[in-house]
Amino acid sequence: MSYTAKALADSMILESKRRLGGECLPRILKCLGHLSDEEIWHRPNAETVSVGNLVLHLCGNVRQYIISAIGLQPDLRRRGEEFDERGPIPTAELIQRIAGTVREAEDIIGRMTPEDFLGVYRVQGAEETGMAIVLHVVEHFSYHTGQITHSVKSRKAVDMGYYAGIDLNVTGKD
């Protein structure tokens, strides 16, 4: 079977948007809903940042890689400030920031052409293809979503129910 570059780009767009806005973002929002402002900004030790810092970091990363590099918006990121922040920034504001950032990134990803995926962009001093940038953002977002989830589960002893009603034991043979 032969696929066109457009079909592959469209598939990448759909899957990237599904992972970012359809899977990870709702998980982060659910996690934030389980925590008070104080808990969102709690740092368990000097080597671990807070859930709030991780949300700010995701906003900065997505903005720098997708919105600035691919979307050609000014890169105003101050990465260190994402980790230095001690809060509390109200939960509603964090939600607004991350949801808005993801929506903006999804709009840009949704307009990408095969040429955009193969094009080369400069980000964090390196040259990366559009495909590499989108893959990085999805992977990075997922990684920190897992950290945020772990923080909530370990603090609250709660099952987040991400897979409720889905039989994860079904195999390809079933």
C-alpha positions as CSV (number, residue, x, y, z in Angstrom):
1,M,0.0,0.0,0.0
2,S,1.3,3.4,-0.9
3,Y,0.7,6.5,1.3
4,T,1.1,10.1,0.3
5,A,3.1,12.6,2.2
6,K,-0.2,14.4,2.9
7,A,-1.8,11.3,4.4
8,L,1.2,10.8,6.6
9,A,1.3,14.4,7.7
10,D,-2.5,14.3,8.4
11,S,-2.0,11.2,10.5
12,M,0.8,12.8,12.5
13,I,-1.4,15.9,13.1
14,L,-4.3,13.8,14.3
15,E,-2.2,11.6,16.6
16,S,-0.2,14.6,18.0
17,K,-3.4,16.5,18.8
18,R,-5.0,13.3,20.3
19,R,-2.0,12.8,22.7
20,L,-1.6,16.5,23.7
21,G,-5.1,17.9,23.9
22,G,-7.1,14.7,24.1
23,E,-5.1,12.6,26.5
24,C,-2.4,14.5,28.4
25,L,-4.1,17.8,29.0
26,P,-7.2,16.3,30.5
27,R,-5.0,14.2,32.8
28,I,-3.1,17.2,34.0
29,L,-6.4,19.1,34.6
30,K,-7.8,16.2,36.5
31,C,-4.6,16.1,38.6
32,L,-4.8,19.8,39.4
33,G,-8.4,19.3,40.5
34,H,-7.2,16.9,43.2
35,L,-4.7,19.4,44.7
36,S,-5.0,22.6,46.7
37,D,-3.0,25.7,45.7
38,E,-0.6,24.8,48.5
39,E,-0.2,21.2,47.3
40,I,0.4,22.3,43.7
41,W,3.4,24.4,44.9
42,H,4.8,21.9,47.4
43,R,8.3,20.8,46.8
44,P,9.1,17.5,48.6
45,N,12.8,18.3,48.6
46,A,15.4,20.6,47.2
47,E,15.9,18.4,44.1
48,T,12.2,18.1,43.1
49,V,10.1,20.9,41.6
50,S,6.4,21.3,42.3
51,V,3.5,20.3,40.1
52,G,3.0,24.1,39.5
53,N,6.6,24.3,38.2
54,L,6.0,21.4,35.9
55,V,2.9,23.0,34.4
56,L,4.8,26.3,33.8
57,H,7.6,24.2,32.3
58,L,5.3,22.5,29.9
59,C,3.8,25.9,28.9
60,G,7.3,27.2,28.2
61,N,8.4,24.1,26.3
62,V,5.3,23.9,24.1
63,R,5.4,27.7,23.4
64,Q,9.1,27.6,22.5
65,Y,9.1,24.5,20.3
66,I,5.7,24.7,18.6
67,I,4.4,28.3,18.9
68,S,7.7,30.1,18.5
69,A,9.8,27.7,16.3
70,I,7.1,26.3,14.0
71,G,4.5,29.1,14.4
72,L,7.2,31.7,14.0
73,Q,6.1,33.7,17.1
74,P,8.8,35.5,19.2
75,D,10.7,33.2,21.6
76,L,10.3,35.0,24.9
77,R,10.9,31.9,27.1
78,R,12.8,32.3,30.4
79,R,13.2,28.6,31.2
80,G,14.8,29.2,34.6
81,E,11.8,31.1,35.8
82,E,9.6,28.1,35.2
83,F,11.6,26.2,37.9
84,D,12.3,29.2,40.2
85,E,8.6,30.1,40.7
86,R,7.4,29.4,44.2
87,G,3.8,30.4,43.7
88,P,1.2,30.2,44.5
89,I,-0.2,31.0,41.1
90,P,-3.9,30.2,41.4
91,T,-5.0,26.9,40.0
92,A,-7.5,28.6,37.7
93,E,-4.7,30.6,36.2
94,L,-2.5,27.6,35.7
95,I,-5.4,25.8,34.0
96,Q,-6.0,28.8,31.7
97,R,-2.3,29.0,30.8
98,I,-1.8,25.3,30.0
99,A,-5.1,24.9,28.2
100,G,-4.5,28.0,26.1
101,T,-1.0,27.0,25.3
102,V,-2.1,23.5,24.1
103,R,-5.0,25.0,22.0
104,E,-2.6,27.4,20.4
105,A,-0.1,24.6,19.7
106,E,-2.8,22.4,18.3
107,D,-3.9,25.1,15.9
108,I,-0.3,25.4,14.6
109,I,0.2,21.6,14.4
110,G,-3.2,21.3,12.6
111,R,-2.0,23.6,9.8
112,M,1.3,21.8,9.2
113,T,2.0,20.5,5.7
114,P,4.3,17.7,4.7
115,E,6.9,20.4,4.0
116,D,6.5,21.9,7.5
117,F,7.2,18.4,9.0
118,L,10.3,18.1,6.9
119,G,11.4,21.8,7.3
120,V,14.2,22.7,9.6
121,Y,13.6,25.1,12.5
122,R,16.0,26.6,15.1
123,V,15.0,26.0,18.7
124,Q,17.2,26.1,21.8
125,G,20.2,26.8,19.7
126,A,19.8,23.6,17.6
127,E,18.3,22.9,14.2
128,E,15.4,20.4,14.2
129,T,12.9,19.2,11.7
130,G,9.2,20.0,12.3
131,M,8.7,16.2,12.8
132,A,11.4,16.1,15.5
133,I,9.9,19.1,17.2
134,V,6.4,17.7,17.3
135,L,7.6,14.3,18.5
136,H,9.7,16.0,21.2
137,V,6.8,18.1,22.4
138,V,4.4,15.1,22.6
139,E,7.0,12.9,24.4
140,H,8.1,15.7,26.8
141,F,4.4,16.5,27.6
142,S,3.6,12.9,28.2
143,Y,6.7,12.5,30.5
144,H,5.8,15.4,32.7
145,T,2.1,14.3,32.7
146,G,3.3,11.1,34.2
147,Q,5.3,13.0,36.9
148,I,2.3,15.1,37.8
149,T,0.1,12.0,38.0
150,H,2.7,10.3,40.2
151,S,2.8,13.3,42.5
152,V,-1.0,13.3,42.9
153,K,-1.3,9.5,43.3
154,S,1.5,9.4,46.0
155,R,0.1,12.4,47.9
156,K,-3.6,11.5,47.7
157,A,-3.6,7.7,47.4
158,V,-6.1,8.0,44.5
159,D,-6.6,6.0,41.4
160,M,-6.9,8.6,38.6
161,G,-9.1,6.3,36.6
162,Y,-7.5,7.1,33.3
163,Y,-8.3,3.7,31.9
164,A,-11.6,3.1,33.7
165,G,-13.8,0.8,31.6
166,I,-11.0,-0.3,29.3
167,D,-9.7,-3.8,29.5
168,L,-6.0,-3.3,29.2
169,N,-5.4,-7.1,29.3
170,V,-6.7,-7.6,25.8
171,T,-3.9,-8.7,23.5
172,G,-3.5,-8.6,19.7
173,K,-4.6,-12.3,19.8
174,D,-8.0,-11.6,21.5
